[in-house]
Amino acid sequence: MKFRRKARENVEINLAPLIDVVFILLLFFVVTTTFTRETQMKVDLPESVTGAPLTDAETKPLEILIAADGSFSINGKALLKSDLETLIAALQKEAAGDFNQPLTISADGKTPHQSVITAMDAAGKLGFAHLRMTTVEAQPKP
């Protein structure tokens, strides 16, 4: 008895539905994933033990003074408002277009960190290249 062979059908796997499912899964994971930043870090701020004091030969830099309550003054002139726009306008007026001169930020020890960041942000937006932070020399422990 001779059996007849059936003609083999050419089997194709259609990849279009598989690709659709993979993209839907990818979209699902992107939408449901939460991106969080862990910003709870204990920071011990350093003390200034060494440093180079400002010499008389150098030009007098612009100085931003930040009080304990976060109010700003530039070269001894108090600003009415303590926001970024007012600080930028006052720095532009005092610098008179010369943004290559040194800029010194002097902040009280109890100044909110946001006030110092606002002063640094204003200096960065105006393009000051020489930024200095003043500190006091640490007293030797008895």
N, CA, C and O atoms as CSV, one atom per row, in Angstrom:
chain,resi,resn,atom,element,x,y,z
A,1,MET,N,N,0.823,-1.131,0.000
A,1,MET,CA,C,0.000,0.000,0.000
A,1,MET,C,C,0.892,1.225,0.000
A,1,MET,O,O,1.807,1.369,0.811
A,2,LYS,N,N,0.606,2.046,-0.882
A,2,LYS,CA,C,1.405,3.239,-1.040
A,2,LYS,C,C,0.581,4.440,-0.584
A,2,LYS,O,O,-0.484,4.744,-1.122
A,3,PHE,N,N,1.137,5.119,0.453
A,3,PHE,CA,C,0.450,6.307,0.953
A,3,PHE,C,C,0.925,7.534,0.196
A,3,PHE,O,O,2.091,7.686,-0.165
A,4,ARG,N,N,-0.009,8.355,-0.008
A,4,ARG,CA,C,0.313,9.575,-0.705
A,4,ARG,C,C,0.747,10.648,0.291
A,4,ARG,O,O,0.111,10.848,1.326
A,5,ARG,N,N,1.785,11.298,-0.022
A,5,ARG,CA,C,2.240,12.378,0.846
A,5,ARG,C,C,1.413,13.627,0.601
A,5,ARG,O,O,1.121,14.031,-0.525
A,6,LYS,N,N,1.063,14.199,1.724
A,6,LYS,CA,C,0.337,15.446,1.595
A,6,LYS,C,C,1.328,16.571,1.306
A,6,LYS,O,O,2.452,16.568,1.808
A,7,ALA,N,N,0.917,17.485,0.530
A,7,ALA,CA,C,1.791,18.623,0.225
A,7,ALA,C,C,1.924,19.485,1.483
A,7,ALA,O,O,0.935,19.858,2.113
A,8,ARG,N,N,3.136,19.776,1.815
A,8,ARG,CA,C,3.373,20.600,3.002
A,8,ARG,C,C,2.975,22.038,2.735
A,8,ARG,O,O,3.290,22.624,1.700
A,9,GLU,N,N,2.276,22.573,3.707
A,9,GLU,CA,C,1.928,23.982,3.603
A,9,GLU,C,C,3.089,24.813,4.139
A,9,GLU,O,O,3.702,24.465,5.149
A,10,ASN,N,N,3.377,25.892,3.467
A,10,ASN,CA,C,4.442,26.778,3.915
A,10,ASN,C,C,3.901,27.605,5.081
A,10,ASN,O,O,3.006,28.431,4.900
A,11,VAL,N,N,4.449,27.379,6.278
A,11,VAL,CA,C,3.967,28.045,7.481
A,11,VAL,C,C,4.749,29.342,7.671
A,11,VAL,O,O,5.979,29.337,7.717
A,12,GLU,N,N,4.026,30.440,7.781
A,12,GLU,CA,C,4.634,31.743,8.043
A,12,GLU,C,C,4.128,32.274,9.367
A,12,GLU,O,O,2.952,32.142,9.706
A,13,ILE,N,N,5.028,32.869,10.094
A,13,ILE,CA,C,4.628,33.520,11.336
A,13,ILE,C,C,4.514,35.008,11.041
A,13,ILE,O,O,5.471,35.650,10.606
A,14,ASN,N,N,3.347,35.530,11.282
A,14,ASN,CA,C,3.105,36.949,11.058
A,14,ASN,C,C,3.615,37.725,12.276
A,14,ASN,O,O,3.125,37.534,13.389
A,15,LEU,N,N,4.591,38.592,12.059
A,15,LEU,CA,C,5.215,39.320,13.163
A,15,LEU,C,C,4.498,40.623,13.517
A,15,LEU,O,O,4.790,41.197,14.566
A,16,ALA,N,N,3.603,41.100,12.717
A,16,ALA,CA,C,2.932,42.376,12.979
A,16,ALA,C,C,2.167,42.361,14.302
A,16,ALA,O,O,2.305,43.309,15.074
A,17,PRO,N,N,1.368,41.333,14.605
A,17,PRO,CA,C,0.684,41.342,15.901
A,17,PRO,C,C,1.662,41.239,17.081
A,17,PRO,O,O,1.424,41.824,18.138
A,18,LEU,N,N,2.755,40.500,16.899
A,18,LEU,CA,C,3.739,40.371,17.963
A,18,LEU,C,C,4.396,41.722,18.259
A,18,LEU,O,O,4.606,42.071,19.421
A,19,ILE,N,N,4.716,42.473,17.217
A,19,ILE,CA,C,5.312,43.799,17.395
A,19,ILE,C,C,4.318,44.736,18.071
A,19,ILE,O,O,4.706,45.530,18.928
A,20,ASP,N,N,3.057,44.658,17.701
A,20,ASP,CA,C,2.029,45.481,18.348
A,20,ASP,C,C,1.952,45.199,19.842
A,20,ASP,O,O,1.865,46.125,20.647
A,21,VAL,N,N,1.984,43.928,20.212
A,21,VAL,CA,C,1.910,43.556,21.626
A,21,VAL,C,C,3.138,44.069,22.374
A,21,VAL,O,O,3.012,44.553,23.499
A,22,VAL,N,N,4.312,43.972,21.776
A,22,VAL,CA,C,5.532,44.447,22.429
A,22,VAL,C,C,5.474,45.958,22.634
A,22,VAL,O,O,5.866,46.442,23.695
A,23,PHE,N,N,5.000,46.705,21.658
A,23,PHE,CA,C,4.896,48.150,21.818
A,23,PHE,C,C,3.861,48.536,22.871
A,23,PHE,O,O,4.063,49.500,23.609
A,24,ILE,N,N,2.765,47.801,22.946
A,24,ILE,CA,C,1.759,48.083,23.970
A,24,ILE,C,C,2.337,47.806,25.353
A,24,ILE,O,O,2.095,48.572,26.285
A,25,LEU,N,N,3.098,46.720,25.499
A,25,LEU,CA,C,3.737,46.434,26.781
A,25,LEU,C,C,4.762,47.517,27.141
A,25,LEU,O,O,4.843,47.948,28.291
A,26,LEU,N,N,5.529,47.944,26.159
A,26,LEU,CA,C,6.507,49.002,26.393
A,26,LEU,C,C,5.820,50.287,26.843
A,26,LEU,O,O,6.269,50.937,27.786
A,27,LEU,N,N,4.737,50.651,26.173
A,27,LEU,CA,C,3.982,51.838,26.541
A,27,LEU,C,C,3.406,51.692,27.945
A,27,LEU,O,O,3.412,52.653,28.714
A,28,PHE,N,N,2.915,50.526,28.285
A,28,PHE,CA,C,2.373,50.274,29.619
A,28,PHE,C,C,3.446,50.480,30.690
A,28,PHE,O,O,3.194,51.139,31.698
A,29,PHE,N,N,4.634,49.926,30.480
A,29,PHE,CA,C,5.690,50.053,31.476
A,29,PHE,C,C,6.207,51.487,31.586
A,29,PHE,O,O,6.564,51.928,32.679
A,30,VAL,N,N,6.254,52.210,30.488
A,30,VAL,CA,C,6.700,53.605,30.541
A,30,VAL,C,C,5.698,54.457,31.299
A,30,VAL,O,O,6.089,55.316,32.089
A,31,VAL,N,N,4.426,54.235,31.072
A,31,VAL,CA,C,3.397,55.043,31.720
A,31,VAL,C,C,3.293,54.718,33.209
A,31,VAL,O,O,3.083,55.621,34.018
A,32,THR,N,N,3.436,53.460,33.581
A,32,THR,CA,C,3.236,53.084,34.977
A,32,THR,C,C,4.486,53.211,35.829
A,32,THR,O,O,4.401,53.089,37.051
A,33,THR,N,N,5.639,53.450,35.229
A,33,THR,CA,C,6.866,53.580,35.997
A,33,THR,C,C,6.922,54.949,36.647
A,33,THR,O,O,6.575,55.954,36.027
A,34,THR,N,N,7.354,54.988,37.877
A,34,THR,CA,C,7.533,56.272,38.559
A,34,THR,C,C,9.020,56.545,38.676
A,34,THR,O,O,9.805,55.660,39.018
A,35,PHE,N,N,9.388,57.764,38.391
A,35,PHE,CA,C,10.771,58.184,38.484
A,35,PHE,C,C,10.896,59.097,39.699
A,35,PHE,O,O,10.349,60.200,39.704
A,36,THR,N,N,11.590,58.659,40.700
A,36,THR,CA,C,11.775,59.461,41.896
A,36,THR,C,C,13.251,59.718,42.095
A,36,THR,O,O,14.103,58.916,41.711
A,37,ARG,N,N,13.530,60.840,42.696
A,37,ARG,CA,C,14.895,61.177,43.047
A,37,ARG,C,C,15.022,61.048,44.547
A,37,ARG,O,O,14.213,61.582,45.306
A,38,GLU,N,N,16.028,60.347,44.955
A,38,GLU,CA,C,16.309,60.245,46.376
A,38,GLU,C,C,17.186,61.418,46.761
A,38,GLU,O,O,18.373,61.450,46.437
A,39,THR,N,N,16.596,62.390,47.458
A,39,THR,CA,C,17.347,63.581,47.809
A,39,THR,C,C,17.567,63.706,49.308
A,39,THR,O,O,18.040,64.740,49.779
A,40,GLN,N,N,17.235,62.680,50.051
A,40,GLN,CA,C,17.443,62.731,51.485
A,40,GLN,C,C,18.863,62.259,51.779
A,40,GLN,O,O,19.140,61.064,51.884
A,41,MET,N,N,19.736,63.227,51.906
A,41,MET,CA,C,21.137,62.940,52.113
A,41,MET,C,C,21.638,63.826,53.250
A,41,MET,O,O,21.350,65.022,53.281
A,42,LYS,N,N,22.370,63.255,54.162
A,42,LYS,CA,C,22.928,64.042,55.253
A,42,LYS,C,C,24.206,64.711,54.761
A,42,LYS,O,O,25.127,64.048,54.285
A,43,VAL,N,N,24.242,66.015,54.883
A,43,VAL,CA,C,25.380,66.790,54.394
A,43,VAL,C,C,25.996,67.538,55.563
A,43,VAL,O,O,25.318,68.302,56.250
A,44,ASP,N,N,27.279,67.316,55.784
A,44,ASP,CA,C,28.026,68.091,56.771
A,44,ASP,C,C,28.835,69.132,56.013
A,44,ASP,O,O,29.775,68.793,55.295
A,45,LEU,N,N,28.471,70.388,56.172
A,45,LEU,CA,C,29.152,71.454,55.447
A,45,LEU,C,C,30.561,71.648,55.988
A,45,LEU,O,O,30.766,71.607,57.201
A,46,PRO,N,N,31.541,71.861,55.102
A,46,PRO,CA,C,32.925,72.020,55.550
A,46,PRO,C,C,33.189,73.401,56.133
A,46,PRO,O,O,32.487,74.368,55.841
A,47,GLU,N,N,34.212,73.461,56.959
A,47,GLU,CA,C,34.669,74.744,57.475
A,47,GLU,C,C,35.842,75.205,56.629
A,47,GLU,O,O,36.539,74.397,56.015
A,48,SER,N,N,36.046,76.480,56.605
A,48,SER,CA,C,37.156,77.029,55.851
A,48,SER,C,C,38.363,77.151,56.767
A,48,SER,O,O,38.384,77.983,57.674
A,49,VAL,N,N,39.368,76.316,56.525
A,49,VAL,CA,C,40.579,76.363,57.326
A,49,VAL,C,C,41.637,77.213,56.630
A,49,VAL,O,O,42.363,77.967,57.277
A,50,THR,N,N,41.719,77.086,55.321
A,50,THR,CA,C,42.677,77.884,54.562
A,50,THR,C,C,41.925,78.683,53.520
A,50,THR,O,O,40.793,78.357,53.165
A,51,GLY,N,N,42.543,79.694,53.052
A,51,GLY,CA,C,41.931,80.508,52.016
A,51,GLY,C,C,42.837,81.667,51.693
A,51,GLY,O,O,43.760,81.986,52.442
A,52,ALA,N,N,42.560,82.293,50.567
A,52,ALA,CA,C,43.356,83.442,50.144
A,52,ALA,C,C,42.530,84.696,50.337
A,52,ALA,O,O,41.508,84.861,49.670
A,53,PRO,N,N,42.942,85.589,51.235
A,53,PRO,CA,C,42.195,86.833,51.414
A,53,PRO,C,C,42.345,87.728,50.192
A,53,PRO,O,O,43.306,87.611,49.431
A,54,LEU,N,N,41.401,88.600,50.022
A,54,LEU,CA,C,41.414,89.554,48.922
A,54,LEU,C,C,42.514,90.574,49.159
A,54,LEU,O,O,42.556,91.215,50.209
A,55,THR,N,N,43.407,90.725,48.184
A,55,THR,CA,C,44.500,91.691,48.331
A,55,THR,C,C,44.062,93.056,47.832
A,55,THR,O,O,43.113,93.171,47.056
A,56,ASP,N,N,44.751,94.076,48.277
A,56,ASP,CA,C,44.414,95.447,47.893
A,56,ASP,C,C,44.719,95.727,46.432
A,56,ASP,O,O,44.148,96.644,45.841
A,57,ALA,N,N,45.631,94.933,45.835
A,57,ALA,CA,C,46.018,95.167,44.449
A,57,ALA,C,C,44.878,94.827,43.492
A,57,ALA,O,O,44.798,95.361,42.386
A,58,GLU,N,N,43.996,93.929,43.939
A,58,GLU,CA,C,42.888,93.547,43.065
A,58,GLU,C,C,41.824,94.641,43.074
A,58,GLU,O,O,41.728,95.438,44.007
A,59,THR,N,N,41.048,94.652,42.030
A,59,THR,CA,C,39.966,95.622,41.956
A,59,THR,C,C,38.872,95.229,42.938
A,59,THR,O,O,38.727,94.054,43.275
A,60,LYS,N,N,38.120,96.186,43.384
A,60,LYS,CA,C,37.036,95.931,44.322
A,60,LYS,C,C,35.915,95.193,43.578
A,60,LYS,O,O,35.335,95.731,42.635
A,61,PRO,N,N,35.618,93.976,44.000
A,61,PRO,CA,C,34.580,93.226,43.292
A,61,PRO,C,C,33.186,93.666,43.707
A,61,PRO,O,O,33.005,94.359,44.708
A,62,LEU,N,N,32.229,93.259,42.933
A,62,LEU,CA,C,30.840,93.436,43.344
A,62,LEU,C,C,30.595,92.498,44.510
A,62,LEU,O,O,31.134,91.392,44.541
A,63,GLU,N,N,29.790,92.929,45.467
A,63,GLU,CA,C,29.522,92.088,46.621
A,63,GLU,C,C,28.026,92.021,46.877
A,63,GLU,O,O,27.349,93.040,47.013
A,64,ILE,N,N,27.534,90.795,46.937
A,64,ILE,CA,C,26.135,90.565,47.299
A,64,ILE,C,C,26.132,90.149,48.762
A,64,ILE,O,O,26.744,89.144,49.123
A,65,LEU,N,N,25.451,90.912,49.601
A,65,LEU,CA,C,25.304,90.577,51.012
A,65,LEU,C,C,23.907,89.999,51.217
A,65,LEU,O,O,22.913,90.579,50.780
A,66,ILE,N,N,23.845,88.849,51.886
A,66,ILE,CA,C,22.555,88.206,52.141
A,66,ILE,C,C,22.375,88.131,53.654
A,66,ILE,O,O,23.170,87.499,54.350
A,67,ALA,N,N,21.339,88.772,54.152
A,67,ALA,CA,C,21.071,88.808,55.587
A,67,ALA,C,C,20.440,87.486,56.037
A,67,ALA,O,O,20.110,86.630,55.216
A,68,ALA,N,N,20.283,87.340,57.339
A,68,ALA,CA,C,19.734,86.101,57.895
A,68,ALA,C,C,18.288,85.869,57.459
A,68,ALA,O,O,17.837,84.726,57.393
A,69,ASP,N,N,17.563,86.940,57.164
A,69,ASP,CA,C,16.171,86.770,56.724
A,69,ASP,C,C,16.054,86.574,55.212
A,69,ASP,O,O,14.945,86.419,54.702
A,70,GLY,N,N,17.176,86.576,54.483
A,70,GLY,CA,C,17.162,86.335,53.048
A,70,GLY,C,C,17.106,87.584,52.198
A,70,GLY,O,O,16.969,87.489,50.979
A,71,SER,N,N,17.207,88.755,52.809
A,71,SER,CA,C,17.179,89.992,52.026
A,71,SER,C,C,18.561,90.270,51.446
A,71,SER,O,O,19.585,89.951,52.051
A,72,PHE,N,N,18.566,90.873,50.259
A,72,PHE,CA,C,19.801,91.115,49.517
A,72,PHE,C,C,20.207,92.581,49.588
A,72,PHE,O,O,19.361,93.467,49.704
A,73,SER,N,N,21.518,92.826,49.515
A,73,SER,CA,C,22.038,94.165,49.280
A,73,SER,C,C,23.287,94.016,48.420
A,73,SER,O,O,24.074,93.087,48.600
A,74,ILE,N,N,23.453,94.937,47.492
A,74,ILE,CA,C,24.591,94.894,46.574
A,74,ILE,C,C,25.463,96.108,46.857
A,74,ILE,O,O,25.014,97.249,46.754
A,75,ASN,N,N,26.720,95.843,47.216
A,75,ASN,CA,C,27.685,96.881,47.569
A,75,ASN,C,C,27.112,97.851,48.606
A,75,ASN,O,O,27.306,99.063,48.509
A,76,GLY,N,N,26.408,97.306,49.595
A,76,GLY,CA,C,25.870,98.116,50.684
A,76,GLY,C,C,24.524,98.755,50.406
A,76,GLY,O,O,23.958,99.383,51.300
A,77,LYS,N,N,23.988,98.619,49.202
A,77,LYS,CA,C,22.682,99.199,48.869
A,77,LYS,C,C,21.626,98.107,48.972
A,77,LYS,O,O,21.662,97.137,48.215
A,78,ALA,N,N,20.693,98.256,49.896
A,78,ALA,CA,C,19.659,97.246,50.116
A,78,ALA,C,C,18.661,97.238,48.965
A,78,ALA,O,O,18.296,98.287,48.435
A,79,LEU,N,N,18.224,96.034,48.586
A,79,LEU,CA,C,17.205,95.890,47.544
A,79,LEU,C,C,15.827,95.854,48.192
A,79,LEU,O,O,15.660,95.334,49.295
A,80,LEU,N,N,14.841,96.414,47.491
A,80,LEU,CA,C,13.495,96.457,48.047
A,80,LEU,C,C,12.836,95.082,48.078
A,80,LEU,O,O,12.162,94.729,49.046
A,81,LYS,N,N,13.034,94.316,47.021
A,81,LYS,CA,C,12.437,92.981,46.944
A,81,LYS,C,C,13.554,91.944,46.894
A,81,LYS,O,O,14.643,92.211,46.387
A,82,SER,N,N,13.270,90.764,47.424
A,82,SER,CA,C,14.282,89.703,47.458
A,82,SER,C,C,13.937,88.605,46.457
A,82,SER,O,O,13.871,87.428,46.809
A,83,ASP,N,N,13.720,89.002,45.219
A,83,ASP,CA,C,13.433,88.005,44.188
A,83,ASP,C,C,14.509,88.036,43.107
A,83,ASP,O,O,15.349,88.936,43.079
A,84,LEU,N,N,14.473,87.057,42.230
A,84,LEU,CA,C,15.512,86.883,41.221
A,84,LEU,C,C,15.556,88.050,40.236
A,84,LEU,O,O,16.642,88.521,39.899
A,85,GLU,N,N,14.411,88.523,39.770
A,85,GLU,CA,C,14.382,89.589,38.767
A,85,GLU,C,C,14.984,90.883,39.316
A,85,GLU,O,O,15.746,91.556,38.621
A,86,THR,N,N,14.648,91.232,40.554
A,86,THR,CA,C,15.193,92.444,41.165
A,86,THR,C,C,16.699,92.335,41.328
A,86,THR,O,O,17.427,93.298,41.089
A,87,LEU,N,N,17.165,91.160,41.734
A,87,LEU,CA,C,18.601,90.953,41.926
A,87,LEU,C,C,19.349,91.039,40.593
A,87,LEU,O,O,20.427,91.630,40.526
A,88,ILE,N,N,18.784,90.453,39.534
A,88,ILE,CA,C,19.417,90.512,38.213
A,88,ILE,C,C,19.500,91.963,37.726
A,88,ILE,O,O,20.534,92.398,37.218
A,89,ALA,N,N,18.403,92.704,37.888
A,89,ALA,CA,C,18.397,94.106,37.440
A,89,ALA,C,C,19.423,94.935,38.208
A,89,ALA,O,O,20.113,95.766,37.617
A,90,ALA,N,N,19.528,94.718,39.515
A,90,ALA,CA,C,20.486,95.483,40.318
A,90,ALA,C,C,21.928,95.102,39.963
A,90,ALA,O,O,22.803,95.967,39.921
A,91,LEU,N,N,22.177,93.826,39.712
A,91,LEU,CA,C,23.528,93.403,39.320
A,91,LEU,C,C,23.920,93.984,37.972
A,91,LEU,O,O,25.064,94.397,37.784
A,92,GLN,N,N,22.979,94.021,37.028
A,92,GLN,CA,C,23.266,94.617,35.726
A,92,GLN,C,C,23.607,96.096,35.874
A,92,GLN,O,O,24.522,96.595,35.219
A,93,LYS,N,N,22.874,96.792,36.731
A,93,LYS,CA,C,23.118,98.221,36.938
A,93,LYS,C,C,24.478,98.460,37.588
A,93,LYS,O,O,25.213,99.355,37.172
A,94,GLU,N,N,24.818,97.668,38.604
A,94,GLU,CA,C,26.088,97.852,39.315
A,94,GLU,C,C,27.287,97.416,38.474
A,94,GLU,O,O,28.354,98.024,38.551
A,95,ALA,N,N,27.115,96.366,37.672
A,95,ALA,CA,C,28.233,95.863,36.869
A,95,ALA,C,C,28.508,96.748,35.667
A,95,ALA,O,O,29.631,96.775,35.164
A,96,ALA,N,N,27.514,97.462,35.206
A,96,ALA,CA,C,27.639,98.355,34.051
A,96,ALA,C,C,28.180,97.614,32.825
A,96,ALA,O,O,28.999,98.147,32.077
A,97,GLY,N,N,27.713,96.383,32.633
A,97,GLY,CA,C,28.098,95.616,31.449
A,97,GLY,C,C,29.394,94.846,31.575
A,97,GLY,O,O,29.724,94.074,30.675
A,98,ASP,N,N,30.148,95.021,32.655
A,98,ASP,CA,C,31.415,94.305,32.842
A,98,ASP,C,C,31.166,93.071,33.707
A,98,ASP,O,O,31.210,93.151,34.935
A,99,PHE,N,N,30.905,91.931,33.067
A,99,PHE,CA,C,30.613,90.708,33.795
A,99,PHE,C,C,31.854,89.850,34.019
A,99,PHE,O,O,31.745,88.710,34.472
A,100,ASN,N,N,33.040,90.391,33.705
A,100,ASN,CA,C,34.282,89.666,33.959
A,100,ASN,C,C,34.883,90.010,35.310
A,100,ASN,O,O,35.847,89.374,35.737
A,101,GLN,N,N,34.333,90.998,35.984
A,101,GLN,CA,C,34.862,91.348,37.295
A,101,GLN,C,C,34.415,90.315,38.329
A,101,GLN,O,O,33.392,89.656,38.143
A,102,PRO,N,N,35.171,90.171,39.413
A,102,PRO,CA,C,34.811,89.183,40.425
A,102,PRO,C,C,33.529,89.560,41.163
A,102,PRO,O,O,33.261,90.736,41.407
A,103,LEU,N,N,32.757,88.559,41.509
A,103,LEU,CA,C,31.519,88.748,42.259
A,103,LEU,C,C,31.639,87.951,43.543
A,103,LEU,O,O,31.889,86.747,43.509
A,104,THR,N,N,31.461,88.615,44.674
A,104,THR,CA,C,31.577,87.979,45.978
A,104,THR,C,C,30.198,87.854,46.605
A,104,THR,O,O,29.432,88.816,46.639
A,105,ILE,N,N,29.888,86.663,47.101
A,105,ILE,CA,C,28.631,86.429,47.800
A,105,ILE,C,C,28.966,86.225,49.269
A,105,ILE,O,O,29.685,85.292,49.626
A,106,SER,N,N,28.440,87.108,50.126
A,106,SER,CA,C,28.634,87.001,51.567
A,106,SER,C,C,27.272,86.763,52.200
A,106,SER,O,O,26.388,87.617,52.139
A,107,ALA,N,N,27.114,85.598,52.807
A,107,ALA,CA,C,25.828,85.246,53.402
A,107,ALA,C,C,25.994,84.992,54.888
A,107,ALA,O,O,27.015,84.470,55.337
A,108,ASP,N,N,24.979,85.370,55.640
A,108,ASP,CA,C,24.942,85.094,57.061
A,108,ASP,C,C,24.887,83.578,57.278
A,108,ASP,O,O,24.398,82.850,56.414
A,109,GLY,N,N,25.376,83.107,58.402
A,109,GLY,CA,C,25.385,81.673,58.681
A,109,GLY,C,C,23.998,81.075,58.774
A,109,GLY,O,O,23.827,79.877,58.552
A,110,LYS,N,N,23.001,81.888,59.098
A,110,LYS,CA,C,21.629,81.397,59.235
A,110,LYS,C,C,20.766,81.738,58.025
A,110,LYS,O,O,19.542,81.619,58.082
A,111,THR,N,N,21.388,82.155,56.947
A,111,THR,CA,C,20.669,82.490,55.720
A,111,THR,C,C,20.043,81.232,55.127
A,111,THR,O,O,20.685,80.183,55.094
A,112,PRO,N,N,18.802,81.322,54.660
A,112,PRO,CA,C,18.216,80.159,53.969
A,112,PRO,C,C,19.023,79.814,52.718
A,112,PRO,O,O,19.488,80.692,51.991
A,113,HIS,N,N,19.171,78.534,52.497
A,113,HIS,CA,C,19.968,78.057,51.369
A,113,HIS,C,C,19.407,78.574,50.043
A,113,HIS,O,O,20.169,78.833,49.111
A,114,GLN,N,N,18.098,78.725,49.947
A,114,GLN,CA,C,17.470,79.188,48.713
A,114,GLN,C,C,17.945,80.581,48.336
A,114,GLN,O,O,18.072,80.883,47.150
A,115,SER,N,N,18.211,81.440,49.318
A,115,SER,CA,C,18.678,82.795,49.016
A,115,SER,C,C,20.062,82.774,48.377
A,115,SER,O,O,20.338,83.549,47.461
A,116,VAL,N,N,20.929,81.890,48.857
A,116,VAL,CA,C,22.268,81.779,48.272
A,116,VAL,C,C,22.171,81.235,46.849
A,116,VAL,O,O,22.870,81.703,45.951
A,117,ILE,N,N,21.303,80.247,46.648
A,117,ILE,CA,C,21.113,79.675,45.307
A,117,ILE,C,C,20.537,80.721,44.365
A,117,ILE,O,O,20.909,80.762,43.192
A,118,THR,N,N,19.635,81.567,44.856
A,118,THR,CA,C,19.074,82.637,44.019
A,118,THR,C,C,20.174,83.602,43.586
A,118,THR,O,O,20.200,84.030,42.432
A,119,ALA,N,N,21.084,83.951,44.501
A,119,ALA,CA,C,22.192,84.848,44.146
A,119,ALA,C,C,23.114,84.192,43.129
A,119,ALA,O,O,23.563,84.848,42.189
A,120,MET,N,N,23.401,82.906,43.305
A,120,MET,CA,C,24.261,82.203,42.352
A,120,MET,C,C,23.568,82.070,40.996
A,120,MET,O,O,24.219,82.155,39.954
A,121,ASP,N,N,22.273,81.866,41.006
A,121,ASP,CA,C,21.508,81.757,39.758
A,121,ASP,C,C,21.523,83.082,39.003
A,121,ASP,O,O,21.678,83.099,37.782
A,122,ALA,N,N,21.363,84.191,39.719
A,122,ALA,CA,C,21.407,85.510,39.073
A,122,ALA,C,C,22.782,85.765,38.468
A,122,ALA,O,O,22.887,86.289,37.359
A,123,ALA,N,N,23.835,85.395,39.191
A,123,ALA,CA,C,25.190,85.573,38.668
A,123,ALA,C,C,25.415,84.706,37.435
A,123,ALA,O,O,26.047,85.145,36.474
A,124,GLY,N,N,24.909,83.496,37.457
A,124,GLY,CA,C,25.064,82.606,36.310
A,124,GLY,C,C,24.298,83.087,35.096
A,124,GLY,O,O,24.789,82.982,33.972
A,125,LYS,N,N,23.102,83.613,35.306
A,125,LYS,CA,C,22.311,84.108,34.174
A,125,LYS,C,C,22.947,85.322,33.522
A,125,LYS,O,O,22.809,85.526,32.316
A,126,LEU,N,N,23.641,86.127,34.309
A,126,LEU,CA,C,24.289,87.314,33.743
A,126,LEU,C,C,25.655,86.996,33.143
A,126,LEU,O,O,26.190,87.792,32.372
A,127,GLY,N,N,26.218,85.850,33.485
A,127,GLY,CA,C,27.482,85.445,32.885
A,127,GLY,C,C,28.717,85.809,33.677
A,127,GLY,O,O,29.800,85.927,33.103
A,128,PHE,N,N,28.585,85.993,34.989
A,128,PHE,CA,C,29.765,86.257,35.814
A,128,PHE,C,C,30.621,84.996,35.844
A,128,PHE,O,O,30.126,83.905,36.126
A,129,ALA,N,N,31.911,85.155,35.550
A,129,ALA,CA,C,32.809,84.004,35.485
A,129,ALA,C,C,33.580,83.808,36.780
A,129,ALA,O,O,33.961,82.682,37.102
A,130,HIS,N,N,33.821,84.888,37.536
A,130,HIS,CA,C,34.612,84.814,38.762
A,130,HIS,C,C,33.697,84.996,39.966
A,130,HIS,O,O,33.357,86.120,40.335
A,131,LEU,N,N,33.303,83.888,40.570
A,131,LEU,CA,C,32.384,83.910,41.701
A,131,LEU,C,C,33.134,83.483,42.956
A,131,LEU,O,O,33.843,82.476,42.953
A,132,ARG,N,N,32.974,84.252,44.027
A,132,ARG,CA,C,33.637,83.944,45.295
A,132,ARG,C,C,32.599,83.845,46.394
A,132,ARG,O,O,31.611,84.579,46.408
A,133,MET,N,N,32.841,82.923,47.317
A,133,MET,CA,C,32.000,82.788,48.503
A,133,MET,C,C,32.866,83.146,49.698
A,133,MET,O,O,33.966,82.611,49.841
A,134,THR,N,N,32.395,84.041,50.557
A,134,THR,CA,C,33.191,84.422,51.718
A,134,THR,C,C,32.849,83.511,52.888
A,134,THR,O,O,31.703,83.096,53.065
A,135,THR,N,N,33.856,83.217,53.668
A,135,THR,CA,C,33.697,82.427,54.887
A,135,THR,C,C,34.552,83.054,55.973
A,135,THR,O,O,35.364,83.941,55.711
A,136,VAL,N,N,34.361,82.589,57.170
A,136,VAL,CA,C,35.236,83.008,58.262
A,136,VAL,C,C,36.150,81.843,58.582
A,136,VAL,O,O,35.778,80.680,58.424
A,137,GLU,N,N,37.338,82.168,59.029
A,137,GLU,CA,C,38.293,81.127,59.347
A,137,GLU,C,C,37.849,80.390,60.601
A,137,GLU,O,O,37.442,81.009,61.584
A,138,ALA,N,N,37.929,79.077,60.563
A,138,ALA,CA,C,37.516,78.265,61.693
A,138,ALA,C,C,38.447,78.504,62.876
A,138,ALA,O,O,39.669,78.540,62.725
A,139,GLN,N,N,37.856,78.666,64.045
A,139,GLN,CA,C,38.644,78.878,65.253
A,139,GLN,C,C,39.196,77.540,65.742
A,139,GLN,O,O,38.486,76.535,65.703
A,140,PRO,N,N,40.445,77.510,66.200
A,140,PRO,CA,C,40.995,76.253,66.712
A,140,PRO,C,C,40.252,75.821,67.973
A,140,PRO,O,O,39.893,76.640,68.819
A,141,LYS,N,N,40.036,74.522,68.072
A,141,LYS,CA,C,39.308,73.987,69.219
A,141,LYS,C,C,40.264,73.840,70.393
A,141,LYS,O,O,41.379,73.347,70.224
A,142,PRO,N,N,39.836,74.265,71.594
A,142,PRO,CA,C,40.732,74.201,72.753
A,142,PRO,C,C,40.933,72.770,73.242
A,142,PRO,O,O,41.659,72.545,74.210
